[in-house]
């Protein structure tokens, strides 16, 4: 019997890896120029995010929406200050690369190499930003409150995930003839609900503690958790490139088990976390152990073929239960303020809305897709109001409208889909349009819905008491 020598097996593999790295590596003499390009990109990102966020706030809209729109303006759709090779852009399309070529006399090959390296760094920063974002969302999702939402909010959340997901996926496959994976990804993007936007409007109109308000907020929290599980599953399907029923079942079970298992084991970890934080005497005694835990959980999520963001979200849910939660919240915010805008502006920058220009005949299908997704996004959430039962006099329209805005969670779907290469330009642009429109229309519609006369309401049942 002839035994294979492991060295003989590994040597060709190592050669292939080294050749691949050499082919994509940037020469060391270009490193300072790459850094300059990254710094210029970050200047664009932060100026755009602040201007967009401030304008959005003035219009009484969520700042995250302004950051997205600002990204669209500085990106491939308009100014070309921030463009990426995965979107089909070249170094010659980038205004920043034009500046670097002017000050450094770069050859076309050098410019291409620097452009790819600079774009990769910015993309990695954006990916870290979305991990921090999901960690922060997890910290804000109070598990104790989730146990009080009652069956009403749970039913509303499940309907709000299932209806738009199924309608969107089936519609894209049947009417627009999309392959299964992109259709599933777009359908999944329709499942999200932004709790931040809805709760802010409810608070402003004095309806946060109403029966409708409590059901909406409770359902939105559960919706986020279900949405993150769905995202982990569809992102994993995108990696394999095919829909296998056994694999889908495995992914759903593993994602759910991972999340629930993390929460249960987290109860034992909480005391250890507090003990470690109390023993550390130098700066970062709370935030560094928290980030180590979040990044470790993100690594585990990736390692078991789910998504890093699922692990980060689970870490946030776990640490939400610790005695250090308030201090941790305060210390995470500055980090999120630095990294999360990179994600939102980058998502906007990668979108080329010119593919929806109706003046070009070939683009009209993209507009039909966007219209279809927007319709499903609105109708799929409106029907959730009729999932509430045993509550006479409830304002069903208000509940449905309250579930409409996609906000930051919808953008996470678009960003992950873009990074994975699953979404083509028209479908990606259609999803972004859906997120923008649903986020724009929800606040005024919610104010209008609560002005409608309804029957006298009975006090909310204890099991649905979610907001105190």
PyMOL commands that set and color helices and strands:
alter all, ss='L'
color gray80, all
select helices_A, chain A and resi 6-24+28-58+63-74+85-87+91-93+95-104+108-140+143-146+150-174+180-189+195-204+211-240+245-279+287-303+308-319+325-349+353-356+361-387+396-402+407-420+425-449+462-464
alter helices_A, ss='H'
color red, helices_A
deselect
rebuild
show_as cartoon
